Amino acid sequence: MRIFVIHNFYQHAGGEDQVFAQEVSELSKSHDVMTYTVKNVKGLKGLVQFLSYAWNFQESQKIVARVDGFQPDVVHIHNLHYSIGPLIIRQLKRRGFPVVMTLHNFRLLCPSASLFVEGAIFTDSLRQDFPWTAVRKRALDHSLAKTFLTAFVYWLHRKLGTWAKVDRYIVLSDFAKKMFSDSTFPVDTGQFVVRPNSIELHPTGADKNGRLVYIGRLSAEKGIVPLLKALSETDISLDIYGTGPQLDLVKQLIASHPHIQYKGYQSQDVLTKAIAEADALVVPSVCYEGMPMTIIEAFAQGTAVIASDIGILKEMVLPLYTGMHFNPFRKQDIQRCISEWKELNTDKKDEIRINCRNEYAQHYTLAKNMERLLAIYSAVTTEHKNK
């Protein structure tokens, strides 16, 4: 099969980039794959990129030229924000190519992308034709201009019918599919298919060190500050990996608590070792996550997950089967949950760790995931031929 893959890198690397690279690498082993990538930049060039967002004819023409020369069976889009823009969907369909698009977040529903605004879950945009509330609240980077332009781009292409031209949307969970189907997004539910993220990882068999571990961006939506405020009143040990806008606040909060250690921004090998050795991975997000790769890696390593009881986290982590849940907005509940985990006997923890490995083997291996992806490609190409 000939597959053309499109991806727009953000200024800072993230999980979407990892998924894109992994899928391209795996597909290239058995199929003819071509990619087109662009990256958001700062400065004047970045401003031009952003202002071209709604109708980026120049970038679309570059992609179309590559696609026309390659003549793929299917085109797979990962991210269009913001250096590519939605126009390319219209151009591809005009030329008769089947299009698949992975939705790694909720940006098509709200300019916030995370449905997290002003320190709380924000769902007003799901019920609005144009997300005026998000604009007023400066949901994207606290910027009125950026939020409005992003909202306008997605609203414009709703009205033009661009989004309905995508043959199949890949969402990461049943939760995400329900969010789209219950919203004003003008696409038939039948165009959505659930396919989780995956990872190829063999467990290291490392001994557990009795410490909890947090790995991720140090930012408000990730819930790191409420977690630290809760654990600072206990003697429960935690290692923190990552960086972000709340780094200085994190360091301030743990300065007088030696049982909580900041380990910095580390390589993937270091993070893999940290997850393998941890007593449990803590995911305290107060926003609706896409599908954290850290949880999948924890399952692969046989490491339990203690997570917020909201969104996809509630779907991925099963209480006392692969981990435990807490209310991320209540300090006492965070403390209760983590204390209960620490007090579990060894046999129960070992049982949960075995369940984690089984959950990974059943749902999140790369081999199974690629089978699902190829089945999606086959379905849309068959539909295209029948038309």
N, C-alpha and C positions, 0 to 999 in steps of 0.2 A: 504494500500500500504506500502511496505517496502522500506525505503529510506535511503541511506547512503550518508552522507554529509562530504566533505573534505574541510578544511580551514587552510591556513598558516597565522598565525598572524605576523605582522611586529613588530619591537622592540617597536614602539610607537602606541598606539591604534588609530584607525581611523574609518571612516564611514563604510568601508567594514566589520569590526568586528561587528558593530551594526546591519547591515543587516543580516549577518550570524546568530547572536544570536537570532534576532527577528524571522527569518524564521524557525529556528530549534524549537524554543519555540512554535510557532503556529502550525507547522506540527505535533509536538508531541502530540497535543491534540486529534488528530483523526487518526494518523498513527504510524506505528512502525518505529522509527527513531534511527539510530546510527551515531555517529560523530567520525571523526578522525582529531585531530588538532595538530599542531606543531608551535613553535614560533622561529623566528630568534633571535639569541643572539649575544653578542659581544665576543671579545677575540678569543682564539685559536679554541674553539668549533664553533664559528661563521664563522671563516675562513674555517674550514673543511666543514661546511654546504654549503658555497658559492662555494668552489672548486668542490663539488659533484653535483652542480646544473644541469649540462648537462645530467648526467646519474646516478641519485641517486638510485642505485640498492637496497641498504640497507633499505632506507625509503620506497621504493616501495614494497619491500617484506613484511614489517610490515603492510602496508595498505592492501595488497592483502590477507594476512592471516586473517585480520579482515573481509574483504569483503567476502571471501570464507566461513567463518563461519556464516556470517549473511545472505548471499544469497539475496541481495536486488533486487527489481524490477527495480530500477534506481539508478545511482550514480550521485550526484550533486557536482561539484567542484566550489569553490569560488575563491581561490587564491593558486597559486603554487610557488610564488616567496618568497624566493629562496630555502627554506629548504626541499621542496618536489621535485620540478622540473617536467618537462613534461613526463618523462618516465612512470609515473603511468598511463597516458592515454593509452599507448600502452599495458601495462600489463592488464588493465581492459578490453580493447577491445578483447585481446587475449582470455580472459575467457568468452566473450560473454555478458558483461553487458552494457546496454545502458548508455551513458554518456552525461550529461548536464553540461555546464560551463557558469557561469556568468562572463561577462567582465566588471569589475568595472572601468577600465581605458584603456589606449591605449598601454600597455606594449607589446602586441603581434605585434604591429606595429613599436614601437620605444623604445629603452632602457630607454628613459626619462620617459615613462609612461604617462606624462602629456602633451607631445608635446609642452613643454616650455623650451627653452634653451637660455642661455645668455641674459635673460631679455626680450625675445620676443617669440611669437608663432613660432613653428618650425615644418615644415611638410615635410622636405626633405626625411625623412625615408619612407614616404608613397609611394614614387616612386622608391625606391632603393631595389634591391634584398637583398643586405647586407648593413646595415646602416652605411657606412663608414664615412659619414659626422657627424653623431651623435657621433661616436667614436672619431673622430678628435677633436670635440668640448667638449669631456668629459661630455656628456649629463647626465650621472648618477652620482650624488654626486661629480661632478668635478673630477672624477677619470677615468684615461685612462684604467686601468686594469679592474675595475668593469664594465665600459661601454662596453669594448670589450668582456668580458666573457659573459655578459648578451646578447649582440647582437649575439654572436656565438651560445649560447644555443638555441635561438629562430630561428636563421637561420638553424642550424643543423636539428632541428625538422621540419622545413619547407621542407627541402630536403628529409627527411625520411618519409614525409607524415603523421606525428603525428597529426597535427592540423586538417586534414581532417577526422580523426577518431572520432572526437567529433560529436555526433548526433545532438546536438542543442546548439548554442551559444545564451545566453540571453544578449542583449544590452539594455541600459537604455533609449535610445531615437532614433528617426528617424535620428537625426544628427549623432549619433555614428554609426548606421548601414550604413549610406552613407559613412562615413570615411573609414570603413572597405571594403565596396564594391568597392570603388574607388581606393583602394590601391593595392599593389602587394600581399596582403595576399592570399595564395592559397586555399581558401575555397569558395564553392559555396554560393551565396547570399541566397539561399533557406534554408541554415542551420542557418540563423540568425532570431531571433524573438525579437521584442521590448516589453519590460516589465519594467515599471518605478519602482523606489523605492517607499516605502510606510511607513506609520507610523500610529499607533493607538493612537489617541489623542483627548480628548474632550476639546473644548475651555473653557477657564477659565472665559471669559466675563470681563476681567480686563479693567479698564479705561486706555485710552492712555495718556502717559506722555509728549507727544510733542517732544521726543528725538528720534534720529535715533540710530540704534544699529548695530554693526558689531560683528559677532561671527565666529571665525575660526582661522586657523593657521596664525601666523604672519610671513609670508614669501613672497619672491618676487613675486611668481606666483599668489598669492592671491590679489595683487594690493593694499595692505593696505597703503603703503607709498605714492603712487600717490593720494589716497583718502585723506590722512591727509594733504598733501601739498595743495590740493584744498580747503579743509574745514578750514584750518588754516587762510585763507584769508577772511573767512566769520564769522558770529556769529551763525552758525547752530550747534546745540548741537549733540554730538555723544558719545555713550558709547561703549567701546571696550572690548570684552571678548576673551581670548585665550592666547596662548604663542607660541614661535617659535624663529627661528634664528634672526629675526629682532626686537626682544623685546626691546633691548637697544636703537635702532634707533627710534622705536615708542615712547618710553618714552622721548627721546631727542626732537623729533618733537613737542610733545604736552606739554612740560614743561611750556611754557609761554602762553598756551591757555586753560584757565580753563573751557571753554565750551566743551572741549574734554576730556573725563575721561577714564582712563585705569582701568578696573574692575578685571583683573587677570584671572586665569584659574579656572573656577567654576564648580559646580556639575550640572547635567542635570536639576534638579529642579529649580535651579537659572536661568539657560539659558532659560528654558521654560517660566518662569515668565518674564524675560527680553524681550523675543520676544512678548509675549502677551501684554505687556504694551507699547511697542515701537510704535512710529508714523509710522515707516517703518523699514524694514530690508534692509541693504545695502550689496550688494554682488559685489565687484569691481574687481573680478578676471580678470587677463590678460592672463590666460591660458584656455585651453579647459577643463572644468569641466566634471565629470562623471554625477552625478545628486545630487546636494547638499541637504542633509537631512534638513538643516536649512530652505530652501525655502519651502519644503513640510510642515514643522512645522509652518512656518509663515502663509501659506495658511490655515492650520487647525485652527489657532488662529484668522483668519481674519485680519492678518497684511499684508499690502502691501509690495512689494519688489521692490527696486530700484537697478537695476543690469546692468552689462556690456552688451553690445549688440553683444556678440560673442558666438559661439557654442551653447550648450544646454541652456544657460541662455536666449538667444534670443528666443528659442523655448518655454521655460517654462513660461516666464514672458511676458504678453501681454500689450503693452502701453495703459495706461488709462483704462485698464480693470482689471488687477491684479497688476499693478505697472507702472514703467517707465524704460526707457533704457538710457544709456549714453556711449560715447566712452571712455573707460578707459585709453586711451593713450593721451587724450587731457584734460588738466586741466580745460580749459574754459568750455568744454562740461559737465564735472562732476559738475561744479558749476552751470551751466545753468539748468541742469536736476533737481538737488536737490532743487534749488531755486524755480523752477516751481512747484515741489511737495509741498513745504512748502506754496506756495501761493494758492494752490487749495482750494476751499471753502469746508466747512464741509460736505455738501450734497454729493459732488462728491467723497470725501474721504470715506464717509460711503457706497456709492454705490460700490466703488472699494473693500472695505473690505468684503461686501456681496459676490461679485464675487469671491474673494479669497476662502471663505468658500465653495462656490458652486464648484469651481475648485477642491478643496480637495475632496469633497464628490463624485465627478464624476470620478476622476482619481487616487487618491492616498490613499484611505482607505486600511487598511490591509486586510479586508475581500475580496474586489475586487481583490487585488493583489494576494492573495493566490489562488483564483479561477483561475487566469491566470496561476500561477505556476503549479497547479495541471493539468490544461489542457495541458501544455507543457509536463509534465511527462507522461500523458496518451497517447499523440501523439507519443512520442518516444518509449514507451513500446509496443504500437500497431504496429508500424513500425518494431520493433525488432521481434515480434512474427510472423509477416507476412513474414519476411525474412527467 
